[in-house]
């Protein structure tokens, strides 16, 4: 089955939802499983009405963090504050949070309507009212005509939409989304992603969204918290995360990033691949000498030249762009993207000598082996 | 290949049908060379028929209720909270399969008898049992619960594994359901088929169980069947066996029909 319906949230249904956006603050959350530290002192602020994504590789602790917020797991130490009230030891059933899970979690014995009404029934809402509310919410996620369908009669995308309606039905203070799109195919995934963001914005509900997909996180979030090895490496807006990553991990995980060797000079410029460019000035600027230079591929221009400093090693077609990987004189690799089908893409074949040019933006540099990138004094 | 398949199926069918057919034919034999329902009619007049049948049906029903009440929360808890203990509990639950009924019967009389450990130390223990008038039946019921554990555990365990129970429970908890509500409104309705299967297997086992009841002198229907066959007429015994088979079969069919009905109106009503 494939989703064919388009998102068309009804304003009437939205008007009937009374969502009170909660402010969430996590303080010093720590969780270990035996010898494995899943969370290592996580602090995070989620302002009311914002969508904050938890982004990180598998095993970084993002789902553990979400489960602790939901009350499905408990932290060894730290606080979970919602509107300044610590709920770290409150049972999940009393937390007033709606959650959509990665796995399909609709109750198989209930229709879509009964699934959405489940939480309302527990809150002793009258049968007529909860049926009306369930129908409204199903309309909201464009599944009004599927109210009497059972989960096995719905596609994956439809099931996740019903799960979203079910989570919203109880008018939660916080909406928790645990990789709700990861089991869906690419088209449905994009559609539902936009639908979730649209709903979240219209309802103004505080939302915590877990994903390992950086594009997903960047495209729908107000803020993205990048987690690595149980710690928040950086929490910032998508644009800031991309342009001013706090660590080399963030720089490499969010978008593509080259790491090449360069010589830092005392005049705050760096010589790299035959170029001399200014560096991002900061209080933590390394001593002149060997540094690692971080460069986004889209800021690089490759110019074929018979005496060029680098040699094209391989090309990789990626739809609109072709990634060209070249080898520098010190044997390190550098990659850049060129428009697929362009004249340049045809010329840049393996073995061709090239010059590597960077645009005028200051370059980010770190000491070799260091993770932290210092922007502290850079305007 | 097709012939081989039909041959195997035919042989298996004969293996089951022949003894049943022979038993039915034997129960219908008349004094002469003809056939009649006289043994089937006389069966109802042999003293103890109704008591035996009712006793066995009560024991079967009691076993089903007790074993499910014990095992549904246990299996759910093992899956959700103590998965590391599943193997240990499974081993304990299948022990009744390898312990001979004779050993069980001797243990029971040795423990609960007048000179037994329990019987001697805590005479008050027997007080509620005397209310039944047939002291051994409550103990036999508990013993049948133990005997039904292997079928029940395996069936429920397989059912729990097939429904992503952990996710469903977390979803229910997140929506505000307490643990008992989660168990009754989420786990049980979605384990309908395994629960019915476990109940059917347990009930059928009790309706046909002879060794333990005989050794403990319990007045169940299989024991009555043996006595009626030995003391009155062998054909009556066989007719009674066929009757209990028929009762079991009808129960199985009823439960099977209930279990296969989807969407389940009862479950939907429960959710409203």
Contacts between the chains, C-beta under 8 A, distances in Angstrom:
chain1	res1	chain2	res2	distance
A	70	B	170	7.9
A	70	B	174	6.0
A	71	B	173	7.8
A	71	B	174	7.9
A	72	B	170	5.2
A	72	B	173	7.0
A	72	B	174	7.2
A	91	B	173	7.7
A	92	B	170	7.6
A	92	B	173	4.5
A	92	B	174	5.5
A	93	B	173	5.4
A	93	B	174	7.5
A	93	B	175	7.7
A	93	B	176	4.7
A	93	B	177	5.9
A	93	B	178	6.0
A	94	B	176	7.5
A	95	B	174	7.9
A	97	B	174	6.6
A	98	B	174	7.2
A	98	B	175	7.9
A	99	B	170	7.7
A	99	B	171	7.2
A	99	B	174	4.5
A	101	B	167	5.6
A	101	B	170	7.0
A	101	B	171	6.4
A	103	B	164	6.0
A	103	B	167	4.7
A	104	B	164	7.7
A	104	B	167	7.8
A	105	B	164	7.6
A	105	B	167	4.6
A	105	B	168	6.3
A	105	B	170	7.4
A	105	B	171	4.1
A	106	B	171	7.9
A	107	B	168	6.3
A	107	B	171	7.5
A	107	B	172	7.6
A	107	B	186	5.9
A	107	B	189	7.7
A	107	B	190	6.9
A	107	B	271	7.8
A	108	B	163	7.0
A	108	B	190	5.6
A	109	B	189	4.4
A	109	B	190	5.4
A	109	B	192	7.5
A	109	B	263	7.6
A	109	B	264	6.3
A	109	B	267	4.4
A	109	B	268	7.6
A	109	B	271	7.6
A	110	B	267	7.4
A	110	B	268	6.9
A	110	B	271	5.2
A	111	B	263	7.6
A	111	B	268	7.1
A	114	B	268	6.4
A	114	B	271	4.7
A	114	B	272	7.1
A	117	B	271	7.7
A	117	B	272	8.0
A	118	B	172	7.4
A	118	B	175	5.6
A	118	B	177	8.0
A	118	B	185	8.0
A	118	B	271	6.8
A	119	B	175	3.7
A	119	B	176	5.5
A	121	B	271	7.0
A	121	B	272	7.3
A	122	B	175	6.4
A	122	B	176	4.4
A	122	B	177	5.7
A	122	B	181	6.8
A	123	B	176	6.4
A	127	B	272	6.0
A	150	B	263	6.1
A	163	B	171	7.8
A	166	B	171	7.9
A	166	B	175	7.0
A	167	B	174	7.8
A	167	B	175	8.0
A	170	B	175	6.3
A	170	B	176	6.6
